[in-house]
Amino acid sequence: MKIRIQKIIADAGLASRREAERWIEEGIVKVNGNVVTQLGSLADPSIDQIKVSGKAIPQKQDEAYVVLNKPTGCLTTMAEDKRGRATVMEYVKITKVRVFPVGRLDYNTQGVLLFTNDGALAKKLLLPKYKVERTYKVKVSGMPSEKTLKRLARGVHIDGEKFKPIEAKVQKTSGKNCFLIMTLVEGKNRHIKKVCEHIGHPVIKLQRTHFAGLNLTGLPLGACRFLSMKEVKSLKKLVIDEPIPARSTKKKR
């Protein structure tokens, strides 16, 4: 059966679908010796020979799910950094199959980061339609007023871009600064930092404490572990599509 090439690459555990799409656009993916650059291209993994950067992709691997307590000072990427900086992959070495990060955390952000080779689940967990919660502990400059926090709860627009409502509350104060607990259901690039800067309270320190029900309990900074079967089932339940109700065949009178 023919399916999209980026899905085949993701199912093989080489990368997320998004990264696989970038590889296709860069022209480093070949099918039966021919370079493929169209994202809608199809192939049959049981028949066609698919190569990335000249290397044949492996057969689909067993699904693996790992959570890392990401430290600051490392990049969320699967590739080696040209500047020699550390990457999150250096901390995830407990699995024999290749996994990729679900979403990303900035270089100086620490906390919960999920890894898997389950491309379908990873994609759904990042879609705003499923409202998967992410919670952050954020140290910001100054003390946001109740009015400002209510403003976040309504959602804000920054340079024409809409940011969905954020639940934010003050956890504690620290001199002229304070710690906020912020929960949101989408993850745009530099999301928290952009929003906090927009309301006049720039981020000083940022930690993601929860993602999709996963937390940091018992997980030291820089450590990772496999998810339990119960945790994997819980992740999948978060992104189950509700069945569409069947239309009534009864005629209206």
Backbone as a ProteinNet text record, in pm:
[ID]
protein_1_A
[PRIMARY]
MKIRIQKIIADAGLASRREAERWIEEGIVKVNGNVVTQLGSLADPSIDQIKVSGKAIPQKQDEAYVVLNKPTGCLTTMAEDKRGRATVMEYVKITKVRVFPVGRLDYNTQGVLLFTNDGALAKKLLLPKYKVERTYKVKVSGMPSEKTLKRLARGVHIDGEKFKPIEAKVQKTSGKNCFLIMTLVEGKNRHIKKVCEHIGHPVIKLQRTHFAGLNLTGLPLGACRFLSMKEVKSLKKLVIDEPIPARSTKKKR
[TERTIARY]
83.5	0	86.9	54.1	133.6	85	179.7	148.5	249.1	223.9	312.2	451.8	551.3	690.3	731.5	682.9	720.1	668.5	554	500.8	587.1	633.5	720.5	848.9	905.5	1028.8	1003.4	890.6	857	832	760.6	731.8	859	961.9	1090.4	1170.5	1118.8	1185	1300.9	1310.5	1422.1	1399.5	1274.3	1245.1	1095.5	1055.5	913.7	869.2	739.9	690	735.1	733.9	772.7	917.5	1005.4	1145.7	1163.1	1086.4	1092.8	1048.1	946.7	901.5	1011.9	1086.5	1197.9	1305.8	1331.6	1431.2	1388.2	1258.5	1208.2	1227	1192.9	1207.2	1353.8	1443.8	1587.2	1646.5	1570.2	1617	1712.4	1705.8	1797.3	1727.6	1601.1	1526	1512.8	1545	1532.8	1441.7	1362.2	1279.2	1317.4	1369.4	1415.8	1516.2	1603.6	1710.4	1673.8	1547.3	1502.4	1477.3	1530.2	1509.7	1362.6	1308	1167.9	1164.7	1092.4	1083.5	939.5	842.9	702.5	650.2	589.5	544.2	429.2	356.5	245.4	285	415	461.9	434.4	401.6	368.5	469.6	477.8	564.5	510.8	554.1	516.9	642.5	648.9	770.4	807.7	711.9	740.5	802.2	794	844.4	952.8	926.1	1015.7	1137.7	1249.7	1372.1	1379.7	1377.6	1377.4	1506.9	1574.9	1700.6	1697	1762.2	1778.9	1928	1973.9	2117.6	2200.1	2146.2	2219	2208.3	2139.7	2126.7	1983.2	1967.5	1834.8	1770.5	1641.7	1574.6	1547.9	1551.2	1526.5	1378.3	1346.6	1207.6	1144.6	1011.4	941.1	979.4	1011.5	1058.2	944.3	971.4	875.2	858.5	738.1	712.4	778.1	837.6	904.3	860.8	851.3	806.3	895.8	960.8	1057.4	1030.4	1043.6	1031.4	1164.6	1206.8	1333	1306.6	1382.3	1383.3	1496.4	1461.4	1562	1631.4	1764.6	1837.5	1849.3	1886.6	1914.7	2047.8	2072.8	2201.2	2211.2	2098.3	2104.1	1989.1	2013.4	1918.6	1823.3	1698.4	1602.5	1612.5	1702.2	1722.7	1783.6	1764.3	1823.6	1958.3	1984.8	2110	2220.9	2345	2457.2	2460.3	2491.5	2495.3	2628.2	2621.8	2742.2	2834.4	2777	2856.8	2905.5	2875.9	2925.1	2846	2726.9	2645.9	2580.4	2550.4	2486.7	2345.6	2297.3	2159.7	2089.4	1957.4	1879.7	1907.1	1950.4	1973.5	2087.6	2175.4	2285.2	2235.4	2110.8	2054.3	1957.5	1926.4	1829.2	1899.1	1957.4	2033.9	1989.9	1868	1822.5	1746.2	1718.1	1642.3	1727.3	1708.9	1784	1725.8	1596.1	1533.8	1548.7	1546.7	1565.6	1433.7	1435.8	1317.2	1345.2	1239.9	1255.6	1171.9	1210	1135.4	999.2	900.7	766.1	758.7	765	773.9	915.7	930.4	1064.1	1059.4	1171.8	1193.7	1315.1	1310.7	1420.5	1550.7	1660.1	1795.1	1805.8	1750.6	1762.1	1637.3	1551.6	1432	1453.2	1412.8	1427.5	1290.2	1289.8	1165.5	1122.3	993	935.3	944.9	1008.4	1016	994.1	892.2	857.2	929.2	972.1	1034.9	960.3	947.3	884.9	919.6	889.6	897	757.2	657	517.2	475.5	497.6	475	330.8	236.2	94.5	55.6	98.6	67.3	135.7	262	337.8	269.8	225.7	160.8	33.2	-47.5	-174.3	-153.2	-53.5	-29.4	3.2	52.7	91.9	-17.8	-127.3	-235.4	-323.5	-346.3	-430.2	-570.8	-624.6	-762.1	-782.4	-675.2	-687.2	-667.7	-627.8	-614.6	-529.1	-415.3	-322.2	-252.3	-261.4	-210.5	-60.1	1.3	140.4	140.6	211.7	218.9	363.3	383.5	517.5	526	641.6	674.8	765.8	721.7	789.6	829.6	957.3	1003.6	1007.3	932.2	924.6	967.9	1003.4	1041	915.4	914.1	800	687.2	572.1	455.5	332.4	288.4	169.8	45.8	-35	-157.8	-266.9	-373.4	-486.3	-544.8	-546	-597.6	-515.5	-383	-293.7	-316	-332.9	-354.3	-487.7	-589.1	-718.7	-707.6	-619.3	-594.6	-538.3	-446.2	-391.5	-499.1	-591.2	-698.1	-794.4	-794.7	-880.5	-807.7	-674	-594.1	-543.7	-426.7	-368.4	-326.9	-312.5	-262.4	-126.3	-27.5	106.8	149.4	168.8	208.6	116.7	-13.4	-111.5	-132.2	-57.5	-69.1	-149.9	-249	-334	-275.8	-269.6	-225.3	-345.4	-374.5	-492	-483.6	-599.2	-601.4	-502.3	-442.4	-346.9	-395.7	-403.7	-437.7	-309.3	-305.9	-184	-218.9	-137.7	-156.9	-21	-15.8	108.4	129.6	247.7	279.8	347	447.9	518.5	597.3	638.7	720	866.3	955.8	1099.7	1163.9	1169.2	1221	1129.8	1184.6	1105	1046.3	1069.1	1019.8	918.1	859.1	765.6	765.6	709.7	694.5	548	524.4	390.3	376.5	257.8	224.1	132.2	177.7	104.2	69.3	-58.7	-105.8	-167.9	-128.6	-178.9	-199.6	-269.5	-303	-249.6	-148.8	-79.9	66.6	152.6	294.9	362.7	342.2	408.1	556	635.2	777.7	796.9	875.3	903.8	774.5	675.5	540.7	537.4	582.8	576.5	658.4	776.2	863.2	800.7	737.9	674.3	557.9	475.8	358.6	398.9	494.7	537.4	603.4	680.2	742.3	635.3	532.1	423.5	348.3	332.1	258.1	349.5	477.2	569.3	637.7	639.9	705.5	794.6	912.5	1001.4	1038.5	1059.5	1095.9	1240.9	1261.5	1395.9	1438.3	1343.6	1371.5	1244.4	1261.4	1144.6	1162.7	1061.2	1063.2	925.7	923.6	796.7	781.4	678.4	658.1	565.9	478.5	384.4	364.7	347.2	308.1	222.6	99.1	8.7	-6.5	-7.9	-24.9	104.9	216.9	346.7	407.7	480.6	544.7	685.6	749.3	890.4	911.8	805.8	816.9	919.8	1017.3	1118.9	1217	1222.3	1309.6	1408.6	1532.1	1632.4	1662.3	1714.7	1750.4	1850.7	1822.5	1911.3	1884	1790.8	1759.1	1636.9	1624.3	1508.2	1461.8	1341.9	1287	1183.2	1156.3	1049.3	914.6	813.5	678.6	620.2	534	464	352.1	301	190.2	69.9	48.8	-63.2	-47.2	75.7	101.4	81.8	125.7	108.5	-40	-117.4	-262.2	-326.8	-279.9	-335.4	-305.3	-183.9	-147.7	-240.4	-262.3	-344.7	-490.7	-536.6	-675.1	-697	-589.9	-601.5	-634.4	-596.9	-611.8	-704.2	-795.6	-894.4	-1000.5	-1027.9	-1132.5	-1269.3	-1358	-1494	-1564.9	-1637.9	-1710.2	-1817.6	-1834.8	-1937.5	-2073.4	-2170.3	-2302.1	-2368.7	-2428.5	-2497.3	-2621.3	-2648.3	-2766.3	-2892	-2992.5	-3119.1	-3182.5	-3237.8	-3304.2	-3455.9	-3500.2	-3643.5	-3684.2	-3794.3	-3844.5	-3916.5	-3889.1	-3957.2	-4102.3	-4186.1	-4330.2	-4371.7
-119.8	0	124.5	220.1	341.8	446.1	505.5	609.5	722.9	835.1	950.6	917.5	965.5	932.8	985	1105.2	1158.1	1070.4	1003.6	912.6	787.3	738.8	620.7	649.5	767.8	806.6	819.6	880.4	896.5	761.1	672.2	539.2	456.8	489.3	418.9	471.8	578.9	633.6	725.4	773.4	860.2	1005	1047.8	1188.4	1205.5	1325.3	1357.9	1381.3	1384.5	1409.9	1546.6	1643.7	1779.4	1782.3	1713	1710.9	1631	1523.2	1442.8	1526.4	1610.9	1699.3	1795.7	1843.6	1934.6	1862.2	1736.1	1657.7	1642.2	1618	1603	1732.4	1843.3	1973	2006.4	1954.9	1980.7	1890.4	1791.1	1705	1595.3	1553.5	1448.3	1312.3	1306.9	1180.9	1126.9	998.8	933.4	811.9	790	669.9	598.5	477.7	398.6	476.4	550.5	622.3	759.9	798.6	929.8	1025.5	1147.2	1247.2	1288.1	1294.5	1333.7	1466.7	1563.8	1694.7	1738.2	1660	1693.3	1625.9	1706.4	1653.3	1553	1557.5	1465	1332.9	1313.7	1191.5	1067.6	958	833	724	624.9	509.7	391.4	272.8	150.6	99.7	109.5	70.9	-76.4	-159.4	-302	-333	-237.6	-259.3	-158.8	-31	75.4	90.6	128.6	154.1	304.1	335.7	475.9	505.1	611.3	649.1	795.2	821	957.7	985.1	1085.9	1118.5	997.6	916.9	802.7	675.5	681.9	563.9	512.2	381.7	320.3	330	362.7	373.2	232.9	216.3	84.1	50.2	-75.1	-116.2	-51.1	-42.9	19.1	-48.7	32.5	-19.8	-31.2	-104.9	-110.4	29.3	61.3	194.1	210.6	326.9	356.6	495.4	511.2	637.9	669.5	785.7	824.7	968.3	996.1	1133.8	1176.7	1297.7	1354	1479.5	1496.1	1623.9	1704.8	1778.8	1851.5	1959.1	1959.9	2067.7	2190.1	2302.6	2419.6	2397.6	2478.5	2469.9	2356.2	2311.7	2210.8	2235.2	2199.4	2224.2	2107.2	2138	2033.7	2006.2	1917.4	1879	1740.1	1670.1	1537.9	1546.1	1660.2	1677.4	1732.5	1707.9	1765.8	1916	1992.5	2137.4	2179.6	2265	2310.3	2389.5	2446.2	2523.9	2440.4	2310.9	2221.1	2222.7	2282.6	2286.8	2150.6	2124.6	1998.5	1991.9	1869.5	1848.9	1751.8	1751.1	1664.1	1516.3	1482.1	1341.9	1282.9	1367	1319.4	1267.7	1303.6	1262	1144.9	1105.2	997.9	879.2	796.1	682.2	550	548.3	425.6	332.6	379.5	298	259.7	136.5	88.9	143.3	176.3	232.4	384.2	444.8	589	660.7	755.7	834.7	981.2	1060.4	1202.8	1282.9	1407.2	1489.4	1530.8	1532.7	1577.6	1726.9	1810.5	1954.2	1989.8	2105.7	2147.7	2237.9	2243.4	2341	2423.7	2553.8	2642	2602.8	2652.6	2622.8	2642.3	2752.8	2783.7	2748.8	2663.4	2616.4	2472.4	2440.3	2303.9	2243.1	2110.2	2045	1929.6	1896.9	1778.2	1784.8	1682.6	1671.6	1525	1500.4	1364.4	1326.7	1200	1145	1017.9	996.1	873.4	853.3	734.4	710.7	684.5	712.4	700.7	832.8	842.8	968.7	1016.9	924.8	963.3	1026.2	964.9	1019.1	1153	1161.1	1285.4	1402.2	1379	1484.9	1531.8	1438.1	1473.8	1549.3	1509.3	1575	1722.8	1761.3	1899.9	1982.8	1917.8	1989.5	2061.9	2192.3	2268.7	2212.1	2143.2	2092.5	1993.5	1925.7	1828	1890.1	2015.2	2090.9	2018.3	1966.5	1898.7	2005.1	1992.4	2095.8	2088.3	2207.3	2222.1	2321.3	2289.3	2379.5	2420.2	2549	2603.9	2677.8	2667.1	2751.9	2861	2985	3094.5	3204.4	3232	3346.4	3467.4	3572	3690.8	3815	3915	4043	4117.5	4168.4	4245.2	4157.9	4222.1	4153.8	4184.1	4092	4115.9	4141.3	4234.6	4265.6	4164.4	4162.9	4074.8	4107	4235.6	4278.8	4218.5	4214.9	4158.5	4008.6	3938.3	3793.5	3760.7	3844	3823.3	3848.2	3939.9	3967.7	3844.1	3774	3649.6	3543.3	3542.6	3442.8	3462.4	3582.6	3609.2	3581.6	3569	3552.7	3686.9	3689.1	3814.5	3803.2	3920	3926.6	3995.6	3934.8	3992.7	3999	4119.2	4140	4065.6	4073.8	4012	3863.2	3803.5	3659.5	3638.7	3550.1	3524	3414.8	3443	3345.5	3307.8	3179.5	3131.9	3166.3	3163.4	3195.8	3113.6	3179.2	3114.2	3132.1	3022.8	3029.7	3060.1	3174.1	3214	3260	3216.7	3260.5	3277.6	3368.5	3393.1	3281.9	3217.3	3112.2	3171.1	3257.3	3321.8	3440.5	3527.6	3642.3	3616	3687.7	3674.2	3811	3889.2	4024.9	4108.5	4167.1	4247.4	4162.4	4032.5	3941.6	3844.6	3761.2	3661.1	3537.3	3428.8	3303.9	3286.5	3258.7	3231.8	3085.3	3030.8	2899.1	2925	2885.3	2915.4	2785.7	2771.1	2651.5	2693.1	2626.1	2658.4	2531.7	2544.3	2426.7	2437.5	2521	2527.2	2559.3	2533.7	2554.7	2622.2	2751.2	2824.6	2845.2	2882.6	2908.6	3021.7	2996.4	3094.1	3150.5	3066.9	3107	3188.3	3126.9	3192.1	3321.2	3317.1	3434.8	3551.9	3521.4	3626.7	3689.8	3605.6	3654.7	3738	3687.9	3760	3894	3895.5	4020.8	4119	4064.8	4148.4	4218.9	4152.5	4212.6	4292.7	4303.4	4385.9	4317.5	4183.3	4108.5	3999.4	4036.5	3942.1	3820.5	3708.5	3583.5	3587.7	3544.9	3531.5	3384.5	3298	3154.6	3079.6	2967.7	2895.8	2745.1	2681.7	2536	2479.1	2376.8	2309	2195.5	2203.9	2105.3	1991.3	2016.3	1913.6	1922.3	1807.1	1800.6	1677.2	1697.1	1585.3	1489.2	1543	1460.3	1405.9	1420.7	1376	1485.7	1446	1545.5	1502.9	1578	1556.4	1474	1418.8	1344.2	1230.7	1232.6	1127.8	1129.5	1239.2	1246.5	1362.7	1334.4	1440.4	1513	1632.6	1710.8	1633.8	1620.9	1549	1400.3	1350	1206.8	1179.9	1054	1014.8	876.2	840.5	707.5	669.6	539.8	493.3	521.9	546.6	562.8	425.6	420.9	297.3	275.1	152.9	122.9	210.8	235.9	320.1	461.8	512.9	648.8	657.8	555.8	555.3	553.7	472	465.7	601.3	668	798.9	901.8	896.2	986.6	965.9	841	809.7	848.9	840.1	878.5	1028	1106.2	1251.7	1293.4	1210.3	1250.7	1158.5	1093.5	1010.5	1101.8	1084.8	1163.5	1109.3	1200.7	1160.4	1115.4	1003.2	958.5	1058.3	1076.3	1167.2	1099.7	1165.1	1102.7	1073.1	956.4	919.3	1006	1043.1	1124.5	1039.4	1100.1	1029.1	1010.2	890.8	862.6	886.2	924.9	948.8	1078	1073.4	1190.7	1282.7	1411.5	1509.5	1520	1532.4	1545.5	1691.4
0	0	0	-85.5	-93.4	7.6	78	175.1	158.5	223	210	260.6	187.9	220.1	356.9	395.2	526.2	639.6	616.9	718.5	728.1	614.3	614	692.2	669.5	738.3	888.5	924.9	1066.5	1132.5	1063.4	1118	1137.3	1058.1	1071.7	1189.7	1254.2	1372.3	1342.4	1218	1181.2	1220.5	1220.9	1248.6	1264.7	1309.1	1311	1167	1144	1008.1	958.5	1048.1	1008.8	961.3	1034.5	994.5	866	851.4	728.7	608.3	628.8	520.6	480.6	578.3	548.1	468.7	502.6	428.6	283.4	262.1	125.7	47.9	109.1	43.9	14.3	99.9	79.6	-28.6	-75.5	-183.3	-140.9	-13	33.4	43.5	-4.4	-0.6	-143.1	-159.7	-290.5	-279.1	-382	-391.9	-520.8	-506.1	-621.6	-706.1	-638.3	-705.1	-755.7	-743	-790.7	-674.4	-685.9	-582	-578.2	-456	-437.1	-362.1	-415.1	-349.8	-323.3	-371.7	-350.9	-224.1	-134.8	-6.3	-20	-130	-148	-210.8	-235.4	-302.1	-217	-285.4	-218.3	-251.5	-162.7	-186.9	-107.8	-146.4	-75.5	-5.1	128.4	201	186.7	145.2	128.8	-7.3	-100.2	-235.6	-273.7	-248.5	-292.7	-202.1	-263	-187.7	-156.7	-29.2	14	88.4	45.3	108.1	152.6	266.5	316.6	326.9	254.6	249.3	208.8	117.4	64.9	146.5	261.2	346.8	344.9	324	321.6	458.9	461.9	591.5	645.4	776.8	836.4	833.7	858.9	869.3	992.2	990.7	1102.4	1233.5	1334.1	1462.8	1562.7	1670.6	1779.7	1837.2	1881.1	1934.9	2072.3	2093.2	2219.7	2266.7	2398.9	2456.8	2577.3	2570.9	2674.7	2716.6	2845.3	2892.7	2953.6	2920.5	2967.9	3050.8	3158	3229.9	3167.2	3063.5	2985	3068.2	3066.5	3133.2	3042.7	3098.8	3015.7	2944.7	2843	2773.1	2675	2620.1	2513.8	2416	2289.4	2181.6	2162.7	2129	2095.9	1946.8	1910.8	1771.6	1767.4	1654.7	1638.1	1567.6	1506.6	1430.9	1520.2	1481.3	1553.4	1528.8	1632.8	1618.9	1556.4	1455.3	1386.3	1478.4	1584.7	1679.8	1798.6	1792.5	1896.7	2025.2	2024.1	2145.6	2172.2	2298.1	2336.2	2280	2255	2209.3	2303.7	2298.4	2386.7	2360.6	2238.4	2206.1	2288.1	2340.4	2424.1	2559.4	2593.9	2722.8	2709.5	2584.8	2563.2	2497.5	2580.3	2528.9	2589.8	2645.6	2711.8	2618.3	2495.1	2401.2	2280.5	2232.5	2117.1	1987.5	1987.7	1868.2	1871.7	1755.1	1746.3	1772.8	1862.9	1895	1864.7	1852.9	1825.3	1924.3	1950.4	2046.3	1992	2080.4	2044.8	2077.2	1973.7	1997.8	2038.8	2101.4	2140.5	2262.2	2331.2	2437.3	2398	2424.9	2387.6	2458.5	2406.8	2457.5	2608.7	2659.7	2802.7	2882.2	2825.7	2896.8	2940.3	3061.9	3112	3139.1	3161.9	3201.6	3114.5	3122.9	3058.7	2906.4	2848.3	2702.5	2665.6	2584.7	2543.9	2414.9	2407.5	2286.9	2246.7	2115.8	2066.9	1920.5	1868.6	1724.4	1668.7	1751.8	1713.2	1648.6	1518.3	1448.8	1452.9	1443.6	1443.6	1576.8	1686.5	1819.2	1840.3	1801.7	1819.8	1749.4	1627.7	1550.5	1619.1	1666.6	1730.6	1861.5	1938.9	2067.9	2051.4	1933.4	1909.6	1842.1	1802.9	1736.5	1838.5	1820.7	1914.4	1931.8	1829.3	1835.9	1949.9	1993	2101.4	2239.7	2242.9	2369.1	2473.2	2428.4	2519.6	2605.3	2735.2	2824.9	2847.1	2852.5	2893.1	3008.2	3114.6	3229.8	3254.3	3279.6	3299.4	3432.3	3495.4	3610.2	3555.2	3564.5	3496.1	3593.3	3601.8	3681.1	3588.3	3624.5	3540	3617.3	3541.8	3600.1	3642.7	3765.2	3813.8	3864.6	3889.4	3944.3	3858.2	3774.4	3691.2	3776.7	3734.1	3806.5	3771.5	3850.3	3821.8	3684.7	3651.2	3522	3408.4	3427.4	3325.1	3310.5	3423.2	3417.9	3351.1	3375.2	3310.7	3160.5	3124.3	2982.8	2913.1	2982.1	2926.9	2914.1	3009.8	3009.4	2892.3	2834	2718.5	2586.8	2593.7	2472.8	2425.3	2363.9	2317.4	2170.6	2107.1	1970.2	1972.1	1908.2	1901.9	1755.7	1706	1565.6	1469	1496.8	1408.4	1430.1	1523	1550.8	1678.4	1671.4	1786.8	1875.8	2005.3	2103.9	2190.1	2197.7	2269.5	2419.2	2488.3	2632.2	2713.4	2811.7	2901.9	3045.2	3118	3260	3337.1	3404.8	3476.2	3618.1	3714	3852.1	3918.7	4014.1	4086.7	4188.4	4182.1	4279	4402.7	4378.3	4490.5	4437.3	4529.3	4491.2	4525.9	4457.7	4481.7	4460.8	4568.9	4557.2	4469.9	4364.6	4271.7	4158.4	4166.4	4063.4	4123	4037.6	4088.7	3999.8	4055.5	3981.4	3943.7	3816.9	3767	3729	3747.1	3694.1	3575.6	3457	3334.1	3260.4	3228.3	3157.2	3024.7	2917.2	2784	2702.1	2589.7	2508.8	2366.5	2346.7	2218.4	2246.4	2149.1	2171.8	2054.7	2040.3	1933.2	1966.8	1867	1887.9	1989.8	2094	2199.7	2259.1	2272.6	2311.1	2441.4	2550	2681.1	2682.1	2623.6	2624.2	2548.1	2435.2	2356.8	2433.6	2495.1	2566.3	2687.9	2763.9	2884.2	2848.7	2744.8	2700.6	2653.5	2589.3	2538.3	2651.5	2766	2877.7	2971.1	2933.6	3010.9	3126.8	3124.7	3232.8	3170.6	3121.6	3053.1	3138.6	3072	3139.8	3186.9	3310.7	3366.5	3366.9	3400.3	3405.7	3367.8	3294	3242	3256.4	3313	3330.3	3294.8	3207.4	3180.4	3280.4	3361.6	3467.8	3426.8	3328.9	3284.2	3132.8	3070.7	2929.5	2909.3	2865	2834.6	2952.1	3073.2	3191.8	3248.9	3177.2	3227.4	3313.7	3418.3	3504.4	3540.4	3629.3	3662.2	3788.9	3844.5	3969.4	3958.9	4048.5	4052.3	3937.4	3863.3	3745.6	3761.2	3801.8	3820.6	3689.7	3699.4	3581.9	3496	3367.2	3276	3267.6	3347.8	3347.1	3260.9	3213.1	3134.8	3177.3	3137.1	3168.4	3062.8	3052.5	2965.1	3030.4	2949.7	3001	3033.9	3132.7	3165.2	3063.5	3057.5	2967.2	2999.9	3127.5	3170.8	3118.6	3123	3073.8	2922.7	2850.7	2704.4	2669	2739.9	2715.2	2743.4	2848.8	2883.7	2774.9	2718.9	2609.8	2490.4	2455.5	2338.6	2360.1	2485.5	2514.5	2496.1	2514	2499.4	2357.3	2260.6	2120.2	2040.5	2110.8	2041.6	1982.3	1854.8	1789.4	1827.5	1864.9	1897.6	1770.4	1776.3	1655.9	1615.6	1486.2	1435.9	1447.7	1515.7	1532.8	1397.8	1389.1	1265.4	1247.4	1124.6	1096.1	1108.1	1164.9	1179.4	1042.5	1020.2	892.5	899.8	1021	1038.6	966.5	898.4	830.3	927.3	911	994.5	953.4	1052.8	1024.6	1036.9
[MASK]
+++++++++++++++++++++++++++++++++++++++++++++++++++++++++++++++++++++++++++++++++++++++++++++++++++++++++++++++++++++++++++++++++++++++++++++++++++++++++++++++++++++++++++++++++++++++++++++++++++++++++++++++++++++++++++++++++++++++++++++++++++++++++++++

